[in-house]
């Protein structure tokens, strides 16, 4: 998704034609903390959610022994208020939100990564930008 996301955002999201949403997929103990970090970043700024998401994805090889101090350092690298971020990491409402979204994802039938829900049509697996563009253009003329 990271390869095609910038084009989707530039050509469809910025024009108000497509909304990009994120479904939390909890698959191991460390992943819950990573999802929490993205949500906590998003509390400071909606764009910060996506910046932290991208940072975590790009640097996932460094995150196997994930500790709060590592996440706080990443928050600082992304220009976030690290005290507010660190406080958020223990916020039970964030933990509950992630669990709820994960459950909604499962209920919606999204099982694999990456998966996409385009107007209720579940697309599984990475697809090229041109395939997304064709699908969006088809749906937008209906």
C-alpha positions as CSV (number, residue, x, y, z in Angstrom):
1,X,0.0,0.0,0.0
2,X,2.9,2.4,0.7
3,X,3.8,2.3,-3.0
4,X,0.4,3.2,-4.3
5,X,-1.0,5.3,-1.4
6,X,0.6,8.6,-2.4
7,X,-1.0,8.4,-5.8
8,X,-4.4,7.5,-4.4
9,X,-4.2,10.4,-1.9
10,X,-3.1,12.8,-4.6
11,X,-5.5,11.8,-7.3
12,X,-8.6,10.7,-5.3
13,X,-8.5,11.6,-1.6
14,X,-7.4,15.2,-2.1
15,X,-10.2,15.7,-4.6
16,X,-12.7,14.4,-2.1
17,X,-13.7,11.4,-4.2
18,X,-12.2,8.6,-2.0
19,X,-11.8,8.3,1.7
20,X,-8.9,6.4,3.0
21,X,-9.4,4.5,6.3
22,X,-7.2,2.2,8.3
23,X,-8.3,-1.1,9.9
24,X,-6.2,-2.3,12.8
25,X,-5.0,-5.9,12.4
26,X,-3.7,-7.3,15.6
27,X,-1.5,-10.3,14.9
28,X,1.1,-10.5,17.6
29,X,1.8,-8.9,20.9
30,X,4.1,-6.2,19.5
31,X,1.6,-5.2,16.9
32,X,-0.9,-3.8,19.5
33,X,1.8,-1.4,20.7
34,X,2.5,-0.3,17.2
35,X,-1.1,0.4,16.5
36,X,-1.3,2.3,19.8
37,X,1.6,4.4,18.7
38,X,-0.2,5.4,15.4
39,X,-3.4,6.2,17.3
40,X,-1.6,8.3,19.8
41,X,0.2,10.2,17.1
42,X,-3.2,10.7,15.4
43,X,-4.5,12.4,18.6
44,X,-2.0,15.1,18.0
45,X,-2.7,15.5,14.3
46,X,-4.6,13.4,11.8
47,X,-1.6,13.5,9.4
48,X,0.6,12.4,12.3
49,X,-1.3,9.1,12.3
50,X,-0.2,8.3,8.8
51,X,3.3,9.6,9.4
52,X,3.7,7.3,12.4
53,X,2.1,4.4,10.5
54,X,4.6,4.9,7.7
55,X,7.5,5.1,10.1
56,X,6.5,2.0,11.9
57,X,6.0,0.1,8.6
58,X,9.3,1.3,7.1
59,X,11.3,0.5,10.3
60,X,9.4,-2.7,11.4
61,X,12.7,-4.7,11.4
62,X,13.9,-2.5,14.3
63,X,10.7,-3.0,16.4
64,X,10.8,-6.7,17.5
65,X,11.7,-5.7,21.1
66,X,9.3,-2.9,21.1
67,X,9.4,-0.7,24.2
68,X,7.6,2.5,25.0
69,X,10.9,4.4,25.0
70,X,11.4,3.3,21.4
71,X,7.9,4.5,20.4
72,X,8.5,7.8,22.2
73,X,11.7,8.3,20.3
74,X,9.9,7.7,17.0
75,X,7.3,10.2,18.1
76,X,10.0,12.7,18.7
77,X,11.5,12.0,15.3
78,X,8.1,12.7,13.8
79,X,7.9,16.1,15.6
80,X,5.3,15.1,18.1
81,X,4.9,16.2,21.7
82,X,6.6,13.3,23.4
83,X,5.1,13.9,26.9
84,X,1.6,13.8,25.5
85,X,2.4,10.8,23.3
86,X,3.9,8.8,26.2
87,X,0.8,9.6,28.4
88,X,-1.4,8.4,25.6
89,X,0.3,5.0,25.3
90,X,-1.3,4.0,28.6
91,X,-4.7,5.4,27.8
92,X,-7.3,2.5,28.0
93,X,-9.7,4.2,25.6
94,X,-7.0,4.0,22.9
95,X,-6.4,0.3,23.7
96,X,-10.2,-0.3,23.6
97,X,-10.6,1.6,20.3
98,X,-7.9,-0.6,18.6
99,X,-9.6,-3.8,19.8
100,X,-13.0,-2.5,18.6
101,X,-11.6,-1.6,15.1
102,X,-9.9,-5.0,14.9
103,X,-13.1,-6.7,15.7
104,X,-15.0,-4.6,13.2
105,X,-12.4,-5.6,10.6
106,X,-12.9,-9.3,11.3
107,X,-16.7,-8.9,11.1
108,X,-16.3,-7.1,7.7
109,X,-14.4,-10.1,6.4
110,X,-11.0,-8.5,6.1
111,X,-8.6,-11.3,7.0
112,X,-5.4,-10.8,5.0
113,X,-3.0,-7.9,4.6
114,X,-3.2,-5.9,2.6
115,X,-6.9,-5.9,2.1
116,X,-9.2,-3.2,0.8
117,X,-12.9,-2.6,1.3
118,X,-14.1,-0.6,-1.7
119,X,-17.8,0.1,-1.2
120,X,-18.2,-3.3,0.4
121,X,-16.1,-5.2,-2.2
122,X,-13.2,-6.8,-0.4
123,X,-10.0,-6.9,-2.4
124,X,-7.2,-9.0,-0.9
125,X,-3.6,-8.7,-1.8
126,X,-1.4,-5.9,-3.1
127,X,-2.6,-4.5,-6.4
128,X,-1.0,-1.8,-8.6
129,X,-2.2,1.8,-8.7
130,X,-3.7,1.4,-12.2
131,X,-6.1,-1.3,-10.9
132,X,-7.2,1.0,-8.1
133,X,-7.7,3.9,-10.5
134,X,-9.8,1.7,-12.8
135,X,-11.9,0.6,-9.9
136,X,-12.4,4.1,-8.5
137,X,-13.2,5.6,-11.9
138,X,-15.8,2.9,-12.5
139,X,-17.4,3.5,-9.2
140,X,-17.3,7.2,-9.4
141,X,-19.4,7.3,-12.7
142,X,-22.1,5.1,-11.3
